[in-house]
């Protein structure tokens, strides 16, 4: 008999995982405790922007004309517990207020709510990013006859559907052959297509996600540190990164210097990793991550200083600043710890009249920073601006016409905080163009 799957938590990770499991042919029941979220999903709508996700939902959500009907949603823990053979826990683990450690309250609550209802023989699978050692503790919360496995997620926002259906690796931490067998059944399609399947213990599985994010954060901060050296030495960090990227031991990905990383994963994951290493007595092993974090945060302040120089070097008072970008990365509406909004907010607090435009992140940005100005188009954002800041590398911004934008701007001054625009194209249209870690002319 085909496995039945539940997905506990239908946020960014859970909604994507539930839709992907239905696409792979399973009967799926998604559970959440927020009624508005459930109502949206039942209509085949998603509470966030993620390319391809809404279409995948509508293809499978029961009650939508033409759908497979394999995907339903509920708020009833008893229904979920009785339905699933495999229960995926996909709830959030944010950073605790006022400290580096991660907040495990949502995960603990999900396990406590599911445990009384889960049937003997079922497998509970953690997908949330948790401190190493959590799985061992959580396994003890489950009733006898119910096993735990740990299966970290590796989704990239903007590519979540692809990353779930065609993962570059599947990692499972298990304690029995039966748990491994069940997860091999769940992931049979991607494994058959060639996705590597790594079987390990609980601690190693928990460490994979935080280790991967720490490595990527380190790589980004490394090239940003090189950008600082390039500015001091009049070098070109873009050419430097190109030369480094041809070394196959290094690779070209994540070597674009700019205002640094943000979002709901990298910043809080490296901080939680440091906190957990300290608890384990291995804090010296991760002291380098403090500098990685420091370099990253310093980039935002540096962009504010570049903007101050660009408007005359004194004060932002009375100056109009256009900010292109609010999301922490393109193809997402996620503004959590967004470097773009952080820079916009700092300039606003220092007296600048800031107007923001983002193709998808405007509503979330308004909720987080209601005192900033917002425009409906890039052209409206730059109208009358003394300086234009390019802070999220959307394709739409790369395709802007420098001449048309120049006619609207108060002054043709552009700071590229993502090293994604063509300097020659903008300079040819009469713009003073400056990018981080690159020669000024």
C-alpha positions as CSV (number, residue, x, y, z in Angstrom):
1,X,0.0,0.0,0.0
2,X,1.3,3.5,-0.9
3,X,2.7,5.6,1.9
4,X,0.6,8.5,3.3
5,X,2.5,11.6,4.3
6,X,1.8,14.5,6.6
7,X,3.7,17.8,6.6
8,X,3.6,19.6,10.0
9,X,4.0,23.3,9.4
10,X,3.0,24.9,6.0
11,X,5.3,27.9,5.8
12,X,7.9,28.3,3.1
13,X,9.5,24.9,3.7
14,X,6.4,23.0,4.5
15,X,4.1,24.2,1.7
16,X,6.8,23.4,-0.8
17,X,7.5,20.0,0.7
18,X,3.8,19.1,0.8
19,X,3.2,20.1,-2.9
20,X,6.4,18.3,-4.0
21,X,5.3,15.1,-2.1
22,X,1.9,15.2,-3.9
23,X,3.8,15.7,-7.2
24,X,5.8,12.5,-6.5
25,X,2.5,10.6,-6.2
26,X,1.8,10.5,-2.5
27,X,-1.4,11.2,-0.6
28,X,-0.4,14.2,1.5
29,X,-2.1,16.0,4.5
30,X,-0.6,19.4,5.5
31,X,-1.2,20.7,9.0
32,X,-0.8,24.2,10.4
33,X,-2.1,26.1,13.4
34,X,-2.8,29.4,11.5
35,X,-6.3,29.3,10.0
36,X,-5.6,32.1,7.4
37,X,-2.6,30.1,6.1
38,X,-4.7,26.9,5.7
39,X,-7.5,28.8,4.0
40,X,-5.1,30.3,1.4
41,X,-3.5,26.9,0.7
42,X,-6.9,25.2,0.3
43,X,-7.5,27.8,-2.5
44,X,-4.2,26.9,-4.1
45,X,-2.6,30.2,-3.0
46,X,0.7,30.7,-1.2
47,X,1.4,33.3,1.5
48,X,4.9,34.0,0.0
49,X,6.3,34.5,-3.5
50,X,8.1,31.4,-4.8
51,X,8.3,30.7,-8.5
52,X,6.3,27.7,-9.6
53,X,4.9,26.9,-6.1
54,X,1.3,28.2,-6.6
55,X,1.0,26.3,-9.9
56,X,2.2,23.1,-8.2
57,X,-0.3,23.5,-5.4
58,X,-3.2,24.1,-7.7
59,X,-2.2,20.9,-9.6
60,X,-2.7,18.8,-6.5
61,X,-5.0,20.5,-3.9
62,X,-8.3,18.7,-3.4
63,X,-11.3,20.6,-4.4
64,X,-9.6,22.6,-7.2
65,X,-11.0,21.7,-10.6
66,X,-8.6,19.5,-12.6
67,X,-6.3,18.8,-9.6
68,X,-5.1,15.3,-8.6
69,X,-6.8,15.8,-5.2
70,X,-3.8,14.2,-3.5
71,X,-3.1,17.2,-1.2
72,X,-5.3,18.3,1.7
73,X,-4.9,20.6,4.7
74,X,-6.1,20.5,8.3
75,X,-5.7,22.0,11.7
76,X,-6.6,18.8,13.5
77,X,-3.7,17.0,15.2
78,X,-5.7,13.8,15.7
79,X,-6.5,13.7,12.0
80,X,-2.9,14.2,11.0
81,X,-1.6,11.6,13.5
82,X,-4.0,9.0,12.3
83,X,-3.4,9.7,8.6
84,X,0.3,9.6,8.1
85,X,2.8,6.8,7.8
86,X,5.6,9.4,7.5
87,X,5.3,12.7,9.3
88,X,7.6,15.5,8.2
89,X,8.1,18.3,10.7
90,X,8.8,21.5,8.8
91,X,8.4,24.3,11.4
92,X,10.5,27.4,11.8
93,X,13.5,27.7,14.1
94,X,14.2,31.5,14.3
95,X,16.9,33.2,16.3
96,X,16.1,33.9,19.9
97,X,15.5,37.6,20.8
98,X,18.6,39.1,22.4
99,X,20.9,36.0,21.9
100,X,22.6,33.9,19.2
101,X,20.9,30.6,20.0
102,X,18.0,29.3,17.9
103,X,14.4,29.2,19.3
104,X,13.3,25.6,19.4
105,X,9.8,26.4,20.8
106,X,8.0,25.8,17.5
107,X,9.7,22.4,17.0
108,X,9.1,21.3,20.6
109,X,5.5,22.4,20.4
110,X,5.0,20.4,17.1
111,X,6.4,17.2,18.6
112,X,4.4,17.6,21.8
113,X,1.2,18.1,19.8
114,X,1.8,15.3,17.4
115,X,3.1,12.7,19.9
116,X,-0.3,11.8,21.5
117,X,-1.9,11.1,18.2
118,X,0.8,9.4,16.1
119,X,0.2,5.7,15.4
120,X,2.6,2.9,16.3
121,X,4.9,2.0,13.3
122,X,4.9,5.6,11.9
123,X,8.1,7.5,11.2
124,X,8.5,11.1,12.3
125,X,11.1,13.0,10.1
126,X,12.6,16.3,11.2
127,X,13.4,18.7,8.4
128,X,13.8,21.9,10.5
129,X,17.3,23.4,11.0
130,X,18.1,22.6,14.6
131,X,21.2,22.6,17.0
132,X,23.1,19.4,16.9
133,X,21.8,17.1,19.6
134,X,18.2,18.1,19.2
135,X,17.1,14.9,17.4
136,X,18.4,12.7,20.2
137,X,16.3,14.7,22.7
138,X,13.2,14.9,20.5
139,X,13.2,11.1,19.8
140,X,12.5,10.6,23.5
141,X,9.3,12.7,23.2
142,X,7.8,10.1,20.8
143,X,5.7,7.2,22.0
144,X,7.0,3.6,21.9
145,X,6.8,2.1,18.5
146,X,7.3,5.5,16.7
147,X,10.7,6.2,15.2
148,X,12.5,9.5,14.4
149,X,14.7,10.3,11.5
150,X,16.4,13.6,10.6
151,X,16.3,14.8,7.0
152,X,17.7,18.4,6.6
153,X,16.3,20.7,3.9
154,X,18.6,22.5,1.4
155,X,16.1,24.7,-0.3
156,X,17.3,27.9,-2.0
157,X,14.6,30.6,-2.1
158,X,13.7,31.2,-5.7
159,X,14.5,27.5,-6.6
160,X,12.6,25.7,-3.8
161,X,10.4,23.6,-6.1
162,X,13.3,22.4,-8.2
163,X,15.5,21.8,-5.1
164,X,12.7,19.6,-3.5
165,X,11.9,17.6,-6.6
166,X,15.5,17.3,-7.9
167,X,17.7,17.7,-4.9
168,X,21.5,17.9,-5.3
169,X,21.7,15.5,-2.3
170,X,19.4,13.8,0.2
171,X,20.7,13.3,3.7
172,X,19.0,11.2,6.3
173,X,20.0,10.5,9.9
174,X,18.5,7.2,11.0
175,X,18.7,4.6,13.7
176,X,17.2,1.6,11.9
177,X,17.1,-0.1,8.5
178,X,13.3,0.3,8.6
179,X,13.6,4.1,8.8
180,X,16.1,4.1,5.9
181,X,13.8,1.9,3.9
182,X,10.8,4.2,4.4
183,X,12.8,7.2,3.4
184,X,14.2,5.5,0.3
185,X,10.6,4.8,-0.7
186,X,9.6,8.5,-0.2
187,X,12.6,9.7,-2.3
188,X,12.6,6.8,-4.8
189,X,12.0,9.2,-7.8
190,X,14.8,11.7,-7.2
191,X,17.2,8.8,-6.2
192,X,16.4,7.0,-9.5
193,X,17.1,10.3,-11.3
194,X,20.6,10.4,-9.7
195,X,20.3,12.4,-6.5
196,X,22.9,11.1,-4.1
197,X,21.4,9.5,-0.9
198,X,23.6,9.9,2.2
199,X,22.8,7.8,5.2
200,X,24.2,8.8,8.5
201,X,23.5,9.2,12.2
202,X,21.5,12.0,13.9
203,X,24.3,14.4,14.9
204,X,25.9,14.3,11.4
205,X,22.6,14.9,9.7
206,X,21.9,17.9,11.9
207,X,25.3,19.3,11.2
208,X,25.1,19.1,7.4
209,X,22.8,22.1,7.0
210,X,24.5,24.4,9.5
211,X,27.9,23.4,8.1
212,X,26.8,24.1,4.5
213,X,25.4,27.5,5.4
214,X,28.5,28.4,7.4
215,X,30.7,27.5,4.4
216,X,28.6,29.6,2.0
217,X,28.6,32.5,4.4
218,X,32.4,32.2,4.8
219,X,32.8,32.3,1.0
220,X,30.6,35.4,0.6
221,X,32.4,37.2,3.5
222,X,35.8,36.2,2.0
223,X,35.1,37.9,-1.3
224,X,33.6,40.9,0.5
225,X,36.8,41.2,2.6
226,X,38.8,41.1,-0.7
227,X,36.5,43.9,-1.9
228,X,37.7,46.0,1.0
229,X,41.3,45.3,0.1
230,X,40.6,46.0,-3.6
231,X,39.2,49.4,-2.7
232,X,42.3,50.2,-0.6
233,X,44.6,49.0,-3.4
234,X,42.6,50.3,-6.4
235,X,42.0,46.7,-7.6
236,X,38.9,45.2,-9.2
237,X,37.1,42.6,-7.1
238,X,34.9,41.4,-10.0
239,X,38.0,40.5,-12.1
240,X,39.6,39.0,-9.0
241,X,36.6,36.8,-8.4
242,X,36.6,35.7,-12.0
243,X,40.2,34.6,-11.8
244,X,39.6,32.8,-8.5
245,X,36.5,31.1,-9.9
246,X,38.4,29.3,-12.6
247,X,40.2,27.3,-9.9
248,X,38.0,24.2,-9.6
249,X,39.0,23.9,-6.0
250,X,37.3,27.2,-5.3
251,X,34.6,27.6,-8.0
252,X,32.8,30.7,-9.1
253,X,29.6,30.5,-7.1
254,X,29.0,32.8,-4.1
255,X,32.0,35.0,-5.1
256,X,30.1,38.1,-6.0
257,X,31.1,40.9,-3.7
258,X,28.5,43.3,-2.5
259,X,26.5,44.3,0.6
260,X,26.5,40.8,1.9
261,X,24.0,38.0,2.8
262,X,20.7,38.2,4.6
263,X,17.5,36.2,4.7
264,X,15.9,33.8,7.2
265,X,18.7,31.2,7.1
266,X,22.4,32.2,6.7
267,X,22.6,34.9,9.4
268,X,20.6,33.0,12.1
269,X,22.1,29.6,11.3
270,X,25.7,30.7,11.7
271,X,24.9,32.4,15.0
272,X,23.0,29.4,16.3
273,X,25.9,27.2,15.2
274,X,28.3,29.3,17.2
275,X,26.0,29.2,20.2
276,X,25.7,25.5,20.1
277,X,29.4,25.0,19.7
278,X,29.9,27.0,22.9
279,X,27.4,24.8,24.7
280,X,29.4,21.7,23.6
281,X,32.7,23.2,24.7
282,X,33.9,23.5,21.0
283,X,33.4,27.3,20.7
284,X,37.1,27.9,19.6
285,X,36.4,25.7,16.5
286,X,33.9,28.3,15.2
287,X,35.4,31.7,16.3
288,X,36.1,32.4,12.6
289,X,32.3,32.7,12.1
290,X,32.2,35.8,14.3
291,X,34.5,37.5,11.8
292,X,32.4,36.1,8.9
293,X,29.3,37.7,10.6
294,X,31.2,40.9,11.3
295,X,32.4,41.4,7.7
296,X,28.9,40.8,6.5
297,X,27.3,43.4,8.7
298,X,30.1,45.9,8.0
299,X,29.2,45.8,4.3
300,X,25.8,47.4,5.0
301,X,27.5,50.3,6.9
302,X,29.9,50.7,4.1
303,X,27.1,51.2,1.6
304,X,25.6,53.8,3.8
305,X,28.9,55.7,3.9
306,X,29.3,55.4,0.1
307,X,25.8,56.9,-0.3
308,X,26.7,59.7,2.1
309,X,29.8,60.5,0.0
310,X,27.6,60.4,-3.1
311,X,25.2,63.1,-1.8
312,X,28.0,65.5,-0.8
313,X,29.7,63.8,2.2
314,X,27.9,65.7,4.9
315,X,24.3,64.9,5.9
316,X,21.4,63.0,4.3
317,X,19.0,65.7,5.5
318,X,17.0,66.9,2.5
319,X,18.5,64.4,0.2
320,X,16.4,62.0,-1.9
321,X,17.7,58.4,-2.0
322,X,16.2,55.8,-4.3
323,X,16.7,52.1,-3.3
324,X,16.2,49.4,-5.9
325,X,15.5,46.2,-4.0
326,X,13.9,45.2,-0.7
327,X,14.0,41.4,-0.8
328,X,17.2,39.8,0.6
329,X,17.7,38.1,-2.8
330,X,16.0,38.1,-6.2
331,X,13.1,35.8,-7.1
332,X,11.8,36.1,-3.5
333,X,9.6,38.4,-1.5
334,X,11.5,37.5,1.7
335,X,12.7,40.6,3.5
336,X,14.0,38.9,6.7
337,X,17.3,40.5,7.6
338,X,17.5,42.0,4.2
339,X,20.7,44.0,3.6
340,X,18.8,46.3,1.2
341,X,16.1,47.3,3.7
342,X,18.8,47.6,6.5
343,X,20.7,50.1,4.4
344,X,17.4,51.9,3.4
345,X,16.4,52.1,7.1
346,X,19.8,53.4,8.2
347,X,19.7,56.2,5.7
348,X,16.2,57.1,6.6
349,X,17.1,57.2,10.3
350,X,19.9,59.7,9.4
351,X,17.4,62.0,7.7
352,X,17.4,60.8,4.1
353,X,14.1,60.8,2.1
354,X,14.2,57.1,1.0
355,X,12.0,55.6,-1.7
356,X,12.1,51.9,-2.2
357,X,11.0,49.7,-5.1
358,X,11.1,45.9,-5.4
359,X,9.3,43.7,-7.9
360,X,7.9,41.3,-5.2
361,X,8.9,42.4,-1.8
362,X,6.9,45.6,-1.4
363,X,4.1,44.4,0.9
364,X,6.5,42.6,3.3
365,X,8.8,45.6,3.3
366,X,5.9,48.0,4.1
367,X,5.0,45.8,7.1
368,X,8.5,45.8,8.4
369,X,9.5,49.4,7.6
370,X,6.3,51.4,7.3
371,X,8.0,54.8,7.6
372,X,10.0,54.4,4.3
373,X,8.7,55.7,1.1
374,X,7.6,53.2,-1.6
375,X,7.1,53.5,-5.3
376,X,5.1,51.3,-7.8
377,X,7.9,51.2,-10.4
378,X,11.7,51.6,-10.6
379,X,11.2,54.8,-12.6
380,X,8.9,56.3,-9.9
381,X,11.5,55.4,-7.2
382,X,14.3,57.3,-8.9
383,X,12.3,60.4,-9.8
384,X,14.2,63.4,-8.4
385,X,16.7,61.2,-6.5
386,X,20.1,62.6,-5.6
387,X,21.6,59.0,-5.6
388,X,20.3,55.6,-6.7
389,X,21.3,52.5,-4.8
390,X,21.0,49.1,-6.5
391,X,20.7,46.6,-3.6
392,X,18.9,43.5,-4.8
393,X,20.0,41.9,-8.1
394,X,16.6,41.4,-9.9
395,X,16.8,40.8,-13.6
396,X,14.3,43.7,-14.0
397,X,17.0,46.1,-12.7
398,X,19.7,44.7,-15.0
399,X,17.4,45.5,-17.9
400,X,16.6,49.1,-17.0
401,X,17.4,51.7,-19.6
402,X,20.0,54.1,-18.0
403,X,19.0,56.9,-20.3
404,X,15.3,56.7,-19.4
405,X,16.2,56.5,-15.7
406,X,18.6,59.4,-16.0
407,X,15.9,61.7,-17.3
408,X,13.8,61.0,-14.2
409,X,16.6,61.1,-11.6
410,X,17.6,64.4,-10.0
411,X,21.3,63.5,-10.4
412,X,22.8,60.6,-12.4
413,X,24.6,58.9,-9.5
414,X,24.4,55.1,-9.1
415,X,25.9,52.9,-6.4
416,X,25.8,49.2,-7.3
417,X,25.7,47.2,-4.1
418,X,25.5,43.9,-5.9
419,X,28.1,44.2,-8.7
420,X,25.5,43.1,-11.1
421,X,25.1,46.0,-13.5
422,X,27.3,46.9,-16.5
423,X,29.4,50.0,-15.5
424,X,30.2,50.9,-19.1
425,X,26.6,51.0,-20.1
426,X,25.6,53.3,-17.2
427,X,28.7,55.5,-17.6
428,X,28.0,55.9,-21.3
429,X,24.6,57.3,-20.4
430,X,26.3,60.0,-18.3
431,X,25.9,58.3,-14.9
432,X,28.6,58.5,-12.1
433,X,28.8,54.8,-11.4
434,X,30.4,53.2,-8.4
435,X,30.4,49.5,-7.3
436,X,31.8,48.0,-4.2
437,X,35.4,46.8,-4.6
438,X,35.8,48.2,-8.1
439,X,37.8,51.1,-9.6
440,X,35.8,54.4,-9.6
441,X,36.4,55.0,-13.3
